[in-house]
Each structure stands twice: as structure tokens, then as C-alpha cells.
């Protein structure tokens, strides 16, 4: 089992493959409803002041990768505003407590990011309650596997995937830019699905490819403002989204296809976001950083 994010360990045995047998929960899925809860770094992430005084907005920050990012950012010295769906209040409260336990300010905003006015609300809340925005992390996403193929993807599902994954990222980035100072950054969560799509995730994979392109385009666009734009591309990461959106046979083998032979944990993603938000990555913009368990990206 992992000790902390800096002690050298064998990546194959650092975490066990999650016991996913029979794991199935209702969407959107909560951490508490999982039989095998992910590791978000609650007991392992050690901060060192790398984000001291920064103000960060993290969408999808209640659970999974977003919670791990929130924990890491708080322990690195950042105040954090997380965005979550209204029915994810329990997970959001748990995340905020972890942020506050790290001695930082935590704010939770319940908002469906499919609506532009809610994206504006998020940015307004960050400015008023945090006093500004140094880092915007576009992490929220929606997926729903359809093994039957394109004919099983309804227009309602397609629209929700596009609006949550693409529209919200566009709106939030557009509205945040005027508040992010030089030296600040926007970080997007794309996916290994952007380059090696699973057929049952056709619509989701489309958006992740688009987000990789968006990252590179926006990085060039904002370079003269001194705002860096980068992305993290996770491989198979064990979060509530998986048992809430994928069919049981896929859940049971989730992550086993990686060369490391296991799914990743959210805690293993957080350092990538910390690096891209920190001064250490000052000359990096337009990059897509794969965290994929040795899968080719």
C-alpha cells in the first residue's frame, strides 16, 4: 500500500487492484456507497507549500480525482472551491472537511454545469469567497457506457455528455480568464480515451479528444497573458463514476488491461495537477500529461 507521494515504491504493487466484483451503484455515485472506496491521499499526501496562497476552483471536486486534487492543493497551501452536483452534497461536505483540516478555506458550490448561468455563478462565487482565481481545474465529466453501440446513445445522453464535458469547460474557462493573473493556470482533465477510445464510450471519448485539442489551442491563445493551459490524461482510475456508469463485466476487469495490471487510484493523479499548477512548470503550456499505468498515449 502507498506510503506517501514522494517515497519510491514499485508502481505495480503500490496499490492493490480494487476488488470490483459485483460493484454497481446508482449514478452519479457517491464514495460512501462503494464497497471498495478509492484512495484520495487522505492518509498519504504530504504538502510542502508549493501552492501557498493560491486560490483554486475544482469542478467535480466532491469525489474521485477531484477530491484527491482538493486534498493535495489544500495541503500545498491553496484555498479551494469545489463544484458538485446537488445530489452529491455528502461527498462534497467530506471533501471540504479534508480541506479545512489542512488549515485552508474550503467552499462547496452545488451547480449543474450544463447551464451557462451556473458556470457564471461558480466563477462569481470563487471571486467573492476566495478573493480571486489562480487555478481553474476543469475536471467534471459525465459518461454512460452503451455496449450496444451508437444506436443506444440517445440524443439526451449525447447532449448531456457534450454540455458537461465540453460546454462547461469552454464557459468556465472563458469566464475565468479575466480573473486569472499572469502565472496562473487552467488545467483540463482529458483521458487516455482521447487516443485509445473504448467503443462503449463513444460520446465520452469524443469529448476527451476535443479537450486535448482545446488545451493546446487555448494555451497558444493565452500565452501572451502569461496564463498557462495544460491537461492531465488519466488512464483507468478507480472512482465512483466507474461502478455508476459502466456495466458489471467491465467494472470487474477495470484497469487490468494496463501494463501495471491494475487500476490507478485518485491519489496517484493529484501530484500531476499540483505540478502543473505550481511554479515548477513555469515553461510548460499546451502539454497533455498522461497518467495511464504505462498505457500508450
C-alpha positions, 0 to 999 in steps of 0.5 A: 500500500502507498506510503506517501507521494514522494517515497519510491515504491514499485508502481505495480504493487503500490496499490492493490487492484480494487476488488470490483466484483459485483460493484454497481451503484446508482449514478452519479455515485457517491464514495460512501456507497462503494464497497471498495472506496478509492484512495484520495491521499487522505492518509498519504499526501504530504504538502510542502507549500508549493501552492501557498496562497493560491486560490483554486476552483475544482469542478467535480471536486466532491469525489474521485480525482477531484477530491484527491486534487482538493486534498493535495492543493489544500495541503500545498497551501491553496484555498479551494472551491469545489463544484458538485452536483446537488445530489452529491452534497455528502461527498462534497461536505467530506471533501471540504472537511479534508480541506479545512483540516489542512488549515485552508478555506474550503467552499462547496458550490452545488451547480449543474454545469450544463447551464451557462448561468451556473458556470457564471455563478461558480466563477462569481462565487470563487471571486467573492469567497476566495478573493480571486482565481489562480487555478481553474481545474476543469475536471467534471465529466459525465459518461454512460457506457452503451455496449450496444453501440451508437444506436443506444446513445440517445440524443439526451445522453449525447447532449448531456455528455457534450454540455458537461464535458465540453460546454462547461469547460469552454464557459468556465474557462472563458469566464475565468480568464479575466480573473486569472493573473499572469502565472496562473493556470487552467488545467483540463482533465482529458483521458487516455480515451482521447487516443485509445477510445473504448467503443462503449464510450463513444460520446465520452471519448469524443469529448476527451479528444476535443479537450486535448485539442482545446488545451493546446489551442487555448494555451497558444491563445493565452500565452501572451497573458502569461496564463498557462493551459495544460491537461492531465490524461488519466488512464483507468482510475478507480472512482465512483463514476466507474461502478455508476456508469459502466456495466458489471463485466467491465467494472470487474476487469477495470484497469487490468488491461494496463501494463501495471495490471491494475487500476490507478487510484485518485491519489496517484493523479493529484501530484500531476495537477499540483505540478502543473499548477505550481511554479515548477512548470513555469515553461510548460503550456499546451502539454497533455500529461498522461497518467495511464499505468504505462498505457500508450498515449 
